[in-house]
Amino acid sequence: MDATKEYKELHNSDTQNCFACSPSNKFGLQMKLFTDEEAVYSWLSVPNHMGGWQNIVHGGIVSTILDEIMGWAGLYLLKKVTLTNSMTVDFIKALHVGERLRAEGRVIDYNGDRKVSVEGLLYNEKNELCAKSKGDFTALSPKLAKRIGMMTDDHIREFFEPLINQ
């Protein structure tokens, strides 16, 4: 964590089962999310059972972390429900299980309607950039997310409203 910045932890509900961020999914990453109002961050360690060869973090897990941090960047910074349309990942340097990682997500372009471009960055504990991603997301209002069956009134009330009203 950068000691010169102030970070606020983002509200997350334990009533959902997201593999990446749910605090109640004992098999998941349990990412805690923070913001400085310019980006969304997570500091995490990947457990051994999510490794690939020789204690290297599996590429699918790296992609999951980047997808999650980008989705939360759109969700919190734009106050919209965001869905991944596509993403590219550049694997620059191996990440190791058990190592303290920092993920960062930023909105890089938003047309004010539905199209959002987001970037994700993943650093090792030496502050070396190890993976980066660019994603194209769709931004939805909670009302539209409810209409298409993605959210219920309870989910909007318990998860989305507390998050955007922080």
C-alpha positions as CSV (number, residue, x, y, z in Angstrom):
1,M,0.0,0.0,0.0
2,D,1.3,3.5,-0.8
3,A,1.6,5.2,2.6
4,T,1.1,8.6,0.9
5,K,-2.4,7.8,-0.3
6,E,-5.6,7.4,1.6
7,Y,-7.6,4.3,0.6
8,K,-11.2,3.5,1.4
9,E,-12.4,-0.1,1.6
10,L,-15.3,-0.8,-0.7
11,H,-18.5,-2.4,0.5
12,N,-18.9,-6.0,-0.5
13,S,-21.7,-8.3,0.5
14,D,-21.1,-11.8,1.8
15,T,-24.5,-12.8,0.4
16,Q,-23.0,-13.4,-3.1
17,N,-20.6,-16.3,-4.1
18,C,-18.2,-14.6,-6.5
19,F,-15.1,-16.7,-6.9
20,A,-12.9,-13.6,-7.0
21,C,-14.3,-11.3,-4.4
22,S,-16.9,-13.0,-2.2
23,P,-15.7,-13.0,1.5
24,S,-17.9,-16.1,2.0
25,N,-16.5,-18.2,-0.8
26,K,-13.9,-20.3,1.1
27,F,-12.5,-21.7,-2.2
28,G,-12.1,-18.3,-3.9
29,L,-9.6,-15.5,-3.8
30,Q,-11.6,-13.4,-1.3
31,M,-10.3,-10.1,-2.8
32,K,-10.8,-7.1,-0.6
33,L,-11.2,-3.9,-2.7
34,F,-10.1,-0.4,-2.0
35,T,-10.2,3.0,-3.8
36,D,-8.5,6.3,-3.8
37,E,-11.3,7.6,-6.0
38,E,-9.1,7.4,-9.1
39,A,-8.6,3.6,-9.3
40,V,-9.6,0.4,-7.5
41,Y,-7.0,-1.7,-5.8
42,S,-6.7,-5.1,-4.1
43,W,-3.8,-6.6,-2.2
44,L,-3.9,-10.3,-2.1
45,S,-1.9,-13.6,-2.0
46,V,-2.9,-16.5,-4.3
47,P,-3.2,-19.7,-2.3
48,N,-1.1,-22.8,-3.3
49,H,-4.1,-24.7,-4.7
50,M,-4.4,-22.1,-7.4
51,G,-0.9,-22.5,-8.7
52,G,0.4,-24.0,-11.9
53,W,3.9,-25.3,-12.5
54,Q,6.5,-24.8,-9.8
55,N,4.5,-22.5,-7.5
56,I,3.6,-20.1,-10.4
57,V,0.1,-18.6,-10.3
58,H,-2.0,-20.2,-12.9
59,G,-2.7,-17.9,-15.9
60,G,-6.4,-18.4,-15.5
61,I,-6.2,-17.0,-12.0
62,V,-4.1,-14.1,-13.2
63,S,-6.8,-13.4,-15.8
64,T,-9.5,-13.7,-13.1
65,I,-7.8,-11.1,-10.8
66,L,-7.5,-8.7,-13.7
67,D,-11.1,-9.2,-14.8
68,E,-12.3,-8.6,-11.3
69,I,-10.3,-5.5,-10.6
70,M,-11.4,-4.0,-14.0
71,G,-15.1,-4.9,-13.3
72,W,-14.9,-3.2,-9.9
73,A,-13.2,-0.1,-11.4
74,G,-16.2,0.3,-13.7
75,L,-18.7,-0.6,-11.0
76,Y,-17.4,1.8,-8.3
77,L,-15.9,4.7,-10.4
78,L,-18.9,4.9,-12.8
79,K,-21.6,3.7,-10.4
80,K,-22.8,1.2,-13.1
81,V,-23.1,-2.6,-13.2
82,T,-20.3,-3.6,-15.6
83,L,-20.1,-6.8,-17.6
84,T,-17.0,-8.0,-19.5
85,N,-17.4,-8.1,-23.3
86,S,-13.7,-8.9,-24.1
87,M,-10.3,-8.6,-22.5
88,T,-6.7,-9.1,-23.5
89,V,-4.0,-10.2,-21.0
90,D,-0.3,-9.6,-21.4
91,F,1.7,-12.0,-19.2
92,I,5.0,-10.1,-18.6
93,K,6.6,-11.9,-15.6
94,A,5.6,-15.0,-13.6
95,L,3.8,-14.4,-10.3
96,H,4.3,-16.9,-7.4
97,V,1.7,-18.4,-5.1
98,G,1.9,-17.0,-1.6
99,E,3.5,-13.7,-2.8
100,R,1.8,-10.4,-1.9
101,L,0.3,-9.0,-5.1
102,R,-1.2,-5.6,-5.9
103,A,-4.0,-5.3,-8.5
104,E,-5.1,-2.0,-9.9
105,G,-8.1,-1.1,-12.1
106,R,-8.8,2.1,-13.9
107,V,-11.5,3.4,-16.3
108,I,-9.6,4.6,-19.4
109,D,-12.6,5.6,-21.6
110,Y,-16.3,5.9,-21.1
111,N,-18.7,7.1,-23.8
112,G,-21.4,8.0,-21.2
113,D,-23.7,5.3,-22.5
114,R,-22.8,1.7,-22.3
115,K,-19.3,1.2,-23.7
116,V,-16.4,1.2,-21.1
117,S,-12.7,0.6,-21.6
118,V,-10.8,-0.4,-18.5
119,E,-7.2,-1.4,-17.7
120,G,-6.0,-3.8,-15.1
121,L,-2.4,-4.0,-13.8
122,L,-0.9,-6.7,-11.5
123,Y,2.3,-6.2,-9.6
124,N,4.4,-8.5,-7.5
125,E,5.7,-7.7,-4.1
126,K,8.8,-6.1,-5.6
127,N,6.5,-3.6,-7.4
128,E,7.3,-5.1,-10.8
129,L,4.5,-5.1,-13.4
130,C,3.9,-8.8,-14.1
131,A,0.6,-8.7,-16.0
132,K,-1.6,-6.1,-17.6
133,S,-5.0,-6.2,-19.3
134,K,-7.4,-4.1,-21.3
135,G,-11.0,-4.8,-21.2
136,D,-14.1,-3.7,-23.0
137,F,-17.1,-3.7,-20.7
138,T,-20.8,-2.9,-21.0
139,A,-22.2,-0.6,-18.3
140,L,-25.7,-1.1,-17.2
141,S,-27.9,0.7,-14.7
142,P,-29.2,-1.4,-11.8
143,K,-32.7,-1.0,-13.2
144,L,-31.6,-2.7,-16.5
145,A,-29.6,-5.3,-14.7
146,K,-32.8,-6.2,-12.7
147,R,-34.9,-6.3,-15.9
148,I,-32.6,-8.8,-17.6
149,G,-32.5,-11.0,-14.5
150,M,-29.0,-10.2,-13.4
151,M,-29.9,-8.6,-10.1
152,T,-32.9,-8.7,-7.7
153,D,-34.2,-5.8,-5.6
154,D,-32.5,-7.5,-2.6
155,H,-29.2,-7.6,-4.4
156,I,-29.5,-4.0,-5.5
157,R,-30.4,-2.9,-1.9
158,E,-27.7,-5.1,-0.1
159,F,-24.8,-4.8,-2.5
160,F,-25.1,-2.1,-5.1
161,E,-26.7,0.8,-3.2
162,P,-24.3,0.7,-0.2
163,L,-21.4,0.5,-2.6
164,I,-22.4,3.5,-4.7
165,N,-23.4,5.5,-1.7
166,Q,-20.1,5.2,0.1
